[in-house]
Amino acid sequence: MVSPPAEHHLAFPLLEAQWLCQTFVHWPYEPAVVQALLPPGLSADLYHDAAWVSFTPFLMSRVRPPGPPAGRRAAFLETNLRTYVRLEDGTEALWFFSLEVSSALMLTARLAGAPYHLGDLSLRTRGDGSITYTGVRRGGSPSYHLTVRPGRALVPGERDIWLTSRWRAVTRRAGRLWQTPVTHEPWPLSAAREDGLQESLTRAAGLPPPDGAPVLHFSPGVRRVRLGAPRPVSRRGSGAGPQRP
């Protein structure tokens, strides 16, 4: 159990879901490179003087509004390219360069500025324990192909927590920043080995090619995900409660 509990409670979530079979691929970047791609009001969050960009494919399962189960629950694949940011009051958040998704259901989140793109995505597991994720955005580009081998369970370190524990996403629409809160149980994380990665999502986002070997995590997933409704970020900060150290 790696990440600390969420710093807020969602009494009235907009959606509930499960995030399963998730791989995290993290690359360090020069802070100025990432900062140049952020909107006003956000600053690149740094770990050991580096900004970080993460590529995260996963299965989004049992997606539904809160309340008693009614009818079939949606399941689809999603892949995010994200970075770590702070609001003006220092609150930690995620900023998404892009979100690839196999279901048109999530395109409604564009209303809050989330950069969703419809694509053809797949996830395959093999008998040797390896997992392969592939995806291509409608239109033929950008695309990715990743094979990983999950390893031993991790005893959490400071960097593991920093790279996986974020409890809000920030988007931009109509010249304003919006924040979407999320809660879930702590991530169970394992080490992972990359057995082949090709991707053009970073280039499409305006980033230079990643330099050096990535840091990888794998998680079988979290099953009690609750997503709140987007709300505007005030110019003086989010007013979203206490910060984590």
C-alpha positions in Angstrom: 0.0 0.0 0.0 2.1 2.9 -1.3 0.2 6.1 -1.4 -1.3 7.9 1.6 -5.0 8.4 1.9 -6.7 11.1 -0.2 -6.6 14.5 1.4 -10.3 15.1 0.8 -13.6 13.2 1.0 -16.1 13.2 -1.8 -19.6 13.1 -0.4 -21.2 13.4 -3.8 -19.0 11.9 -6.6 -19.9 12.4 -10.2 -18.6 9.0 -11.2 -17.4 5.8 -9.6 -15.0 3.4 -11.3 -12.2 0.9 -11.1 -8.7 1.5 -12.5 -7.1 -1.8 -13.3 -3.9 -3.3 -14.7 -2.2 0.1 -14.7 1.4 0.7 -15.7 3.3 3.9 -14.9 6.2 4.9 -17.0 8.0 8.0 -15.7 10.7 10.2 -17.3 12.6 13.2 -15.7 12.7 16.4 -17.8 14.3 19.8 -17.4 11.8 21.9 -15.5 11.9 24.7 -18.1 10.9 22.3 -20.9 7.7 21.2 -19.0 7.0 24.7 -17.7 6.9 26.1 -21.2 3.9 23.8 -22.0 1.8 24.8 -18.9 -0.9 27.4 -18.8 -0.7 30.5 -16.5 -1.5 29.6 -12.9 0.4 26.3 -12.9 4.1 25.6 -12.1 6.0 22.4 -12.7 6.3 20.3 -9.5 9.8 19.1 -9.0 11.3 16.0 -7.4 15.1 16.3 -6.9 15.2 19.3 -9.2 13.5 17.5 -12.1 10.0 17.8 -13.6 8.5 14.4 -14.4 6.3 13.2 -17.3 4.4 9.9 -16.9 2.8 7.6 -19.5 0.0 5.5 -17.9 -2.1 2.9 -19.8 -4.8 1.1 -17.9 -8.3 -0.4 -17.9 -11.1 1.7 -16.7 -13.8 -0.6 -15.5 -17.3 -0.6 -13.9 -17.8 3.1 -14.7 -21.2 4.4 -13.4 -22.9 7.2 -11.6 -23.0 6.7 -7.8 -25.9 4.9 -6.2 -27.4 1.5 -6.5 -26.2 -0.5 -9.6 -28.5 -0.1 -12.5 -27.8 -1.8 -15.9 -24.5 -2.5 -17.5 -21.4 -0.7 -16.3 -19.0 0.6 -18.8 -15.4 -0.7 -19.3 -12.8 0.7 -21.7 -9.1 1.4 -22.1 -7.5 4.7 -21.4 -3.9 6.0 -21.6 -2.7 9.3 -20.1 0.3 11.4 -20.7 0.6 13.7 -17.7 2.9 15.8 -15.6 3.0 17.0 -12.0 2.1 20.6 -11.1 1.3 22.9 -8.3 -1.4 25.6 -8.2 -0.7 29.1 -7.0 -1.3 28.2 -3.4 1.1 25.2 -3.7 -1.6 22.5 -3.9 -0.4 19.4 -5.9 -2.2 18.3 -9.0 -1.9 16.5 -12.3 -1.9 18.2 -15.7 -2.7 16.0 -18.7 -1.0 16.6 -22.0 -3.3 14.1 -23.6 -5.8 11.3 -22.7 -6.3 8.5 -25.2 -9.5 6.6 -24.8 -11.4 3.7 -26.5 -14.9 4.9 -25.6 -16.7 8.0 -26.8 -18.3 8.2 -23.4 -15.4 10.1 -22.0 -15.3 12.7 -24.7 -18.0 14.6 -22.7 -15.1 15.5 -20.3 -13.9 17.9 -23.0 -16.5 20.3 -21.7 -14.2 20.8 -18.7 -11.1 21.1 -20.9 -9.9 17.5 -20.5 -7.9 16.7 -23.7 -9.5 13.4 -24.5 -8.9 11.8 -27.9 -10.7 8.7 -29.3 -8.4 5.9 -30.4 -8.0 2.2 -31.0 -6.5 0.8 -27.8 -5.7 -2.8 -26.7 -4.4 -4.6 -23.6 -3.1 -8.2 -23.8 -1.7 -10.4 -21.0 0.4 -13.5 -21.8 1.2 -16.7 -19.9 4.7 -15.5 -19.2 3.3 -12.7 -17.1 4.0 -9.9 -19.6 1.5 -7.3 -20.5 1.3 -5.4 -23.8 -0.5 -2.1 -24.3 -1.0 -0.7 -27.8 -2.9 2.4 -29.0 -3.3 4.7 -32.0 -5.3 7.9 -32.1 -8.1 8.1 -34.7 -6.4 9.4 -37.8 -3.3 7.3 -37.4 -1.1 9.3 -35.1 0.2 9.5 -32.4 0.6 5.9 -31.3 2.3 3.7 -28.7 3.3 0.1 -28.1 4.5 -1.0 -24.6 5.3 -4.4 -23.2 6.1 -4.7 -19.4 6.8 -7.5 -17.0 5.6 -6.8 -13.4 8.0 -7.8 -10.7 8.2 -7.9 -6.9 5.9 -5.9 -4.7 7.5 -2.6 -3.6 8.2 -1.3 -0.2 7.2 2.3 -0.8 9.9 5.0 -1.0 9.5 8.7 -1.2 9.8 8.8 -5.0 7.2 6.1 -5.4 4.7 8.1 -3.3 5.5 11.3 -5.1 5.0 9.8 -8.5 1.7 8.0 -7.8 -0.2 10.0 -5.2 -2.2 12.9 -6.7 -5.7 13.7 -5.7 -6.9 16.2 -8.3 -6.5 16.9 -12.0 -6.4 20.4 -13.5 -7.8 21.3 -16.9 -8.2 24.6 -18.8 -11.4 25.8 -20.5 -12.6 29.2 -21.6 -9.4 30.8 -20.2 -9.9 29.3 -16.7 -8.4 26.5 -14.7 -10.7 23.8 -13.4 -9.9 21.1 -10.8 -11.5 17.6 -10.6 -11.0 15.8 -7.3 -10.5 12.1 -7.0 -10.3 9.6 -4.2 -9.4 5.9 -4.0 -7.6 3.4 -1.8 -3.8 3.5 -1.8 -2.1 2.0 -4.9 -0.6 -1.5 -4.4 2.6 -1.1 -6.5 5.1 -3.5 -7.9 8.4 -2.9 -9.7 8.2 -3.5 -13.5 10.6 -4.1 -16.4 10.1 -2.6 -19.8 10.4 -5.1 -22.6 9.9 -2.7 -25.5 8.4 0.8 -25.7 7.7 2.9 -28.8 5.6 6.0 -28.5 5.0 9.3 -30.2 2.7 10.9 -27.6 5.5 12.9 -26.0 6.4 14.4 -29.4 2.8 15.2 -30.2 2.6 17.0 -26.8 5.5 19.2 -27.8 8.1 17.5 -25.6 11.5 16.4 -26.7 12.2 12.6 -26.7 12.7 11.2 -23.2 16.4 10.9 -22.2 17.5 7.8 -20.4 15.8 4.8 -19.0 12.4 5.4 -17.4 11.2 4.6 -13.9 8.4 2.0 -14.0 5.6 1.0 -11.6 2.9 -1.6 -12.1 -0.4 -1.9 -10.2 -3.2 -4.5 -10.4 -5.4 -1.5 -9.7 -7.7 0.3 -7.3 -11.4 -0.6 -7.1 -13.0 2.2 -5.2 -12.3 5.3 -7.4 -14.6 8.3 -6.9 -14.4 11.3 -9.3 -15.9 14.6 -8.3 -17.4 17.3 -10.5 -15.0 19.9 -12.0 -15.0 23.3 -10.4 -13.1 26.5 -11.1 -9.8 27.2 -9.5 -9.7 30.6 -7.9 -6.9 33.0 -9.1 -5.4 32.8 -5.6 -5.4 29.0 -5.4 -7.6 26.0 -5.2 -8.8 26.4 -1.6 -8.9 22.6 -1.6 -7.7 21.9 1.9 -4.4 21.0 3.4 -1.3 20.1 1.4 0.8 17.0 1.9 4.4 17.6 2.9 
